[in-house]
Amino acid sequence: MEKQMVLAWAMIFCLAIPPVYGQYYSKTIKVGGRVEKKTRLRFFYHDIPSGKNPTTVLLAQANITQDFFSPSPYSSLYAMDDPLTIGPERTSTTIGNAQGLYIALSRDPNKFTAVLYADFAFTTGRFNGSSFSLFSRYPPTDFVPSPDTICEMAIVGGRGAFKMAKGFALLRATSSNAKTGDASLEVNVTLYHY
């Protein structure tokens, strides 16, 4: 009888604990003393889907959207590992790379629109080992955009020196080729981070 009572109390105790200690969060506390920093970056980004050594490759494309006259047919999914350089030439000093995915969204074969996720990582200099993440819609532009066309995209996170980054990137094409899809862009970034 005594063993049954001990077992019953043990079961009651075990069933009573989860509602008290089975929470998925901890107590919220106020964080003081953190100073938000602002960093501005300017570099060039090269997206090269053509040639023997492309930096962007087609992963998938819907069977119903095979428009071979467009460099990026509607609903095409691409993976990228694009170089970041100091200057606008592809041969300029490499400072990192942008790795991610984008999906082409424009039904108009003369326009380019995409949703882009990329991690812009730096491999040299002051921000070596740091990166920021961009996740945004690239607004509709001509396949050969004007140098005056500036696209604003959202920064949603970061690591290393850019922990908890938020901000925006302004992209402007410095060169592009509608037939091959190759493009080089000037990237001006404003980051707010801790």
CORUR-V289370 format. One line per field, one symbol per residue. psi: psi as a letter, one per 20 degrees, with the letter a starting at -180 (. if undefined). burial: I if it has 9 or more other ideal C-beta (glycine too) atoms within 8 Angstrom, else O. Layout:
BEGIN
psi: ???
burial: ???
END
This chain:
BEGIN
psi: ghhhgggghgggghhhgghgjkqjrrppqppripppqpppqpaqpoonirahmqipqpgqpqhilmniiphnqpjppqqqmpqprhriqhirppiaropbqqppipioiiqpqrpppqooppjrahkpiqrqpporpoqprqhnqqiiopppqppjrrrcikpkqqbqpoppphqqohghipqpqppopoppr.
burial: OOOOOOOOOOOOOOOOIOOOOOOOOOOOOOOOOOOOOOIOIOIIIIIIIOOOOIIIOOOOIOOOIOOOOIIIIIIIIIIIOIIIIOOIOOOIOIIIIIIIIIIIIIOOOOIIIIIIIIIIIIIOOOIOOIIIIIOIIIOOIIIOIOOOIOIOIIIIIIOIIIIOIIIIIIIIIIOIIOOIIIIIIIIIIIIIIO
END
